Structures are given as structure tokens and as C-alpha cells.
Amino acid sequence: MKIVITDDRFGWNDEEEKALAGLGAELVVASWRNEDELTAFCADADALLVNQAPVTRGVIQGLKKCRVISRYGIGYDNVDIRAAEEKGIWVTNVRGYCTEEVAEHALGMLLSCVRRIPVKDHAVRSGRWNIKAPIRRMSGRTLGIMGFGATGRAFWEKVQGFGFSRILIDDHHGGERLLPGMAGEAACFDFLIRESDFISLHIPLREETRHIINRESIGRMKDGVILINTSRGPVIDEEALTGALVSGKISAAGLDVFEQEPLPATSPLLGLENVILTDHSAYYSEEAVSVLKTMTAMNAREVLEGMAPKSPVNSPKAAL
């Protein structure tokens, strides 16, 4: 039995080896430079553990006996779900492993943008003082949360003490719903972007959410809005965002995810002072990574042992 880690993002496999112990499987890390090489390396795999490798229809069609594609993480937009389902292959993800981390990262970005902390830090290091950067308090203003799954809800929980006059929630995620008595208002997308002073994105990448933040929707936002994205890069049209940051329509943004990752050295975002950039690391803590690695391997193990996975994202008819 062969289990392939398509791309080793972390540099060690202790948790995976422990979770797979006794299964009689060989755990190997793939070495590839293009889709053809990835396809060839994975052809005889019984299971794939996937970080950010593009598991396309071509790769999946080349799999001879694979039973499960287990994704490291919550999102799975780099895996062709339909192709896997057609081939009778389970696709799984790891839900909830980094809920607190992502919510904390989004909150940290919001506070940093509002208080202009990176701008002031850079200025002080450059010998400047009494930096004139316009700042308005958060209390008494309106926060919009797009997506109310696990991370959106955790973010909502963490902002309760900031004195927002309103918290608007667009449950675009299609998951958990507002409960009676909760400190928040259900809002449609159009109302949220029009009324919010701060917007934090916690939505999955789907066809209907790709570039949902674009030139037209930005135009309907308040002047000087602050935008935070810890979800998926392509939900924002970066060209439109860049223009809005330059013009001041969006006064500041905090971005952990991008349309192309790593962020290209030619990206105009790199030259803007009013944007905070992090390296798709909102998920990260030592504890979260340990859980992630263990659960990714366990998802694969369940299928290889003849069980339905506890965290599936598809329903392959030919499976099991």
C-alpha cells in the first residue's frame, strides 16, 4: 500500500507516520516539477495527502487504484472534486483545526489596519515622529462579516467587546445561521457592503464567490472602508482592490491570501503602504499544524480501512 504526500509544506511527517502506524503502508513524499511528473509519481498510490498541489482532472485520471484524496486544510479548490467523484475516489478535508487561529489573525489585521500600526512602526524606524495618519475609533461603527461558518462565527465571538453599533452578517458560507438573541443582524451581500465600515471575509471559494469583491461591488462600499481577507485570494479581484487602495476608496486592507501564491514580486500591492500582507499563514500555530497533519492522515486511514470518512466533501458512488 502506498500513500503519497503530494507536496510537503512542513518538512516533517511525524504525525502522519504515527496516525498511519500498523496500516502497512509506505508513506512517500512526491517529487515533481509539472503535472505530468505529479501524475506519474501518484499513479500507483492508494491515497494522496494533498497540501497545495493542483490535483487536476488529468492527475486524477492517471490514478490507477487511489481510494481517497485527503486535503490538508479546510478548502479544497485545488482538487477537481467532480473528477474524483466520477472515478469513485473520496475527497476529504480537515474542518475546524484552525478556527481560532484564523479568527485571531483576522482580528489582528483589523486592529492593525484601524490603528495604522505597520505604518507607524515603519515611520518610527525611519526616524519620524508624530506621524499624521488619520485614525477613527471602531466603537460606534458598523462591522460586516461575510461568511458565518466556523471561522466567521469565531471572529464574531472575538469582536463582541469592541462596541460596534452594528454587526452585519451575510451567511454566504451556507453553514451555521444566526440564532435568536445573537448580537448581530442577518444581512444580504448588497446591504452589508453598502453599510459596513469594516468588512471581514470568511467565505469559501466557489464560482459564485470568485471575484465577488470587484470594481462594481467596491464602488458600492463606503468611502474609506477597511477590508480583511483570510479566506481565499480569488474572492477578490486584486486589480480592482489595488485601484481602490490607491484612490483611498478602500482606506486599508489586510490580506493573508492572494490570487497567485506566493505573491509575485511584480504585484503592485507590495508598493502600497495601506495594505498589510501575510503569507497565507492565518491557519498557523504549532498546535493547529499538529492537529491538521494527524487528521489528514486519519481521514485517509479510515477509507483505506474500508470505512466512510468522517469529513468527506464528496459522495463517490463507486466508493466502498
N, C-alpha and C positions, 0 to 999 in steps of 0.2 A: 504494500500500500504506500502511495506517495502523496505527500501533502506539500504543496508549493506556496511559499511566501513570494508573491509576485514582485514586491518591492519593499525592501527592509528600510523603513523610515527611522527606526530607533537604534539599531546597532547591536541589539542583544535579543535572544529568544528564550530566555529562562522561563517566563510564564507560559509560553506556548508549549515548550517541552514538558513542563510539569502537568499541564492540562491534558496533554496527549499521551502521557505515560501509560504503558500497558496496552496501548491500542495496536502495537506492532507496525507503526507507520514510520516511514522515513520523512523527516522534515528537512526541506531544502529551500534555499533562497535562490530565486531566479536571477540569471544574468542575461541582460538583453539591451539592445540599442534601438530596436524598432518593433513594429507589430509582428512582422514575420518571425523574428527571433523569439519574441514572447510566446507566440503561438506554438513554435516548435518546442520550446522548453516545457510548456504546460501540457502538451498533447496527451501524455500518459498519466497525468495527475488524477488522483481520486478526489482531491479537494484543492481549492485555491483560497488562500488567505490574502486579501487584497487591500492595500493601502490606497495609493493614488494612481496606480497603473490603469490605463484605459483598456478595460475588458470589453472589447467591441464585439459585434456580431461575428467578425472574422475570427477573432480569438476563440470565441465560444464554439463556432462551427468546427474548429480544429480539435476540440476536446473529445477524446475517444471514450472515456469512462468516468468523467467527472460527475459527482453527485451533488456537490454543494460549492457555492462561491460565497465565502464568508467575508464580509466587509468590515475592516477596522473603522468603526465610526457610525454615525447616525445616517448621514447622507449616502446615497448610492447612485448618484447621477453619472459616475464613471463606469457603471456596469450596464450593459444592454439587457434590461430586465426581460423584455419580450423575447429576445433570442434565447435567453436561459430557460424561460418557461416553455418555449417551443421544444427545447431539447430535453425537457424533463429534469432540469437542474434547479435545486433550491438556491435562492439568494437570501442571505441573512444580513442583519446589521446589529449594532450594539446600541441599545437605547438607554438613555439616562446616565451613562457613565460620567459625563462631564457637564451635567446640567448646572451645577453650582459654579463651576469654573467659567462657563460661557456667560452666565448672568453677571458674575463679578467683573469679567472683562468688559462687558458692555457698559456696566455702571462706571467702571474706572475710566473708560473712554469718554462717557458723557460728562463726568466731572472734570476731566482734563480739558475737554473742549470748552465747556462753560467757563471755567476759571482760567483758561488760556495758559495752563501750566507749562506745556512744552515751549511755547513762545517765550514766556518769561524766563524759563530755565536757560534757553539758548541766549537770550539777551544778557542775562546776568553773567554768563560765562564769557560773553564778548565784551564785558566791561561796561555795560549800560545799566542804568538805574532809573527808577520812576518811569517804568515803561508804560506808555499810553496805549493800552489795549482795551477797547470797550467791553465791559462785562456787565451782564444783568443777572440778578438773582433768579434762582429756579423757582422758589416758592411763589405761589400765586399764578403760575403759568400752566400751560397745558402740555402734557406728555402723551404721545401716541405710541402704542405698542402694536406692531404688525406681526401677527402670529402668536397664538396662545397655546402652543404645545408646552412641553416640559420647560424649555429654556425661557420662553416668553412669560410663563407663569412664575418661574423663579425670579426673573428680572422684576416683574410686577411686585413680588413679595419684598424685594430688597429696596424698592423706591418708596415704600409707604411713609417713611418719616421725613420726606423732603418737602412736604407742604404744597404739592401741586394742587392747583384749583380744580383740575380735571385730569383724569387718566382715561384716554380713549383706547379701546381695544378692538382691533379688527382680527377676528379669529380666522385669518386666512389659512392658517395651518390645517384647519379641518379636524382638529383634535379636541382637546378639552374646551368646555364652554364656560362662560361666566355663570357664576352661581348667585342666587338671590342673596342680597346683603353684601356682596363684594364691593370694595371701593374701586369702582371702575364703570365705564359706560361702554356698552357694545356699540360699535360704530362701523359703518361701511368704509371701504377704502377711500372713496372720494371725500367723505366728511372728515376722516382722520387727517389726510394730507392737507386739507384746507384749513383746519382749525388748530393743528399742533404747532407748538413752538419747538419741540424736540421730538424726533422720530427714531425709534429703535427697531431694527428689522430682525425678526426671528422666524422667517418663513423658509420652507423648502424650495429647492429649485425644480420647477415644473414648467411646462410650456406656457401656462397661463401666468407664471410669475417671472419668467425671463424678461429682463428689461422693464419690469413693472415701474421702476423708478427711471423715468426717461425725460426727455426735454419737455414733453407736454405735461406730465404729472408734476415735474418740478415747477413748471410755470404756475401751477395752481397752489403751490405751497406759500406760506407766509414769507415775506422778505426777512432774511436773517435766520431762517430755520437751521437747526443743528441736526445732522443725520448720522446715525450709528449703524454699522452693518457688521454683524458677527455671524451671519447665516451663510449665504453663498454669493460669490462675487458677481456672477452674471444676472442677479436680480436687479443690478444697477447698470445702466448704460454709462460707462466711465467717461466717454467723450462728453455726454450731456452734464454729468456731475462736474467734470473739470471746468467746463464753461461757467457753471453756476457758482463754483468756488472762486473763480477769477472775478466774476462780476459782483460777488457778495450776496447774490440771491440766497445761496447757502453760506452761512457765515463760517461754519466749521463742520468737519466730518471726521469720524473715527472709523477706520476701515481695517478689518482683520482679514478680509477675503477679497479676491480680485478676479477680474475676467480671465486673466492669464497669470498663472503662478509657476515659478516665482515672478514677482512683479518685474517686468522688463526694465533695463537700465534707461531705456528711452521714454519711459512713462512720464508724462507731464505732471503727474501727481507728485513726483519726487521733488519738484521745484516749488511746491506750494507750501507756504508757512501755516496755512489754516487747515491742514489735514494731518491727522495722526495715523501712522501706518504701522501695523504689526504683521508678523509673518505667519498668518493662519495658525495662530497658537492660542486662541481663546480657549480651546479644549484642554490645554495642558496644565497638569500638575503631576507630580510623581505618583500620587495615589490614583488619579484618573487613568494614567497610561497603564499602570499595573492591572487595573480592572479591565481596561479595553483589550489588552493583549490576552488575558485569561479568557474573557468571554468570547472573543473572536475564535479562539481555538476550540472552546467548548461548543460553540454553535456548529462547527464542522464535525466535531466528535459525535454529537447527537445524531446527525444524519448518517454518518459512516457506521454507527451502531444500529441503524435501522429505525430510528425514531424521527418523528416530525420535529423540526427545530422550534424552540420556544420563541424565537424572534425572527419570523420569516417576513419577507417583503414581497413574495410572490406565492403562487399556488400551482406549481407544475403538475399537470395531470398524470404524467408518466412516472412521477417520483414515488419511491417506496413501493 
